[in-house]
Amino acid sequence: EEGSLLAAVNLLPPKYRTVIYLYYYEGYSAPEIAGLLHRNVNTIYTWLGRAKALLRTALEEGGGEDG
């Protein structure tokens, strides 16, 4: 399952892929990411939410599970 998650992350648009990587893989907080990317923290929260929704959809469609 981890391989399919990584593949789905790699298919995200660059801004979403970046925030997912920094947040989940590097352990940065949303305010820290906002500082790194010179964005408003609310923008980072929005991007994280959208990225998670895209990942959820990609994994549900590609998961091959019933239900």
Secondary structure, 3 states (H helix, E strand, C coil): CHHHHHHHHHCCCHHHHHHHHHHHHCCCCHHHHHHHHCCCHHHHHHHHHHHHHHHHHHHHHHCCCCC
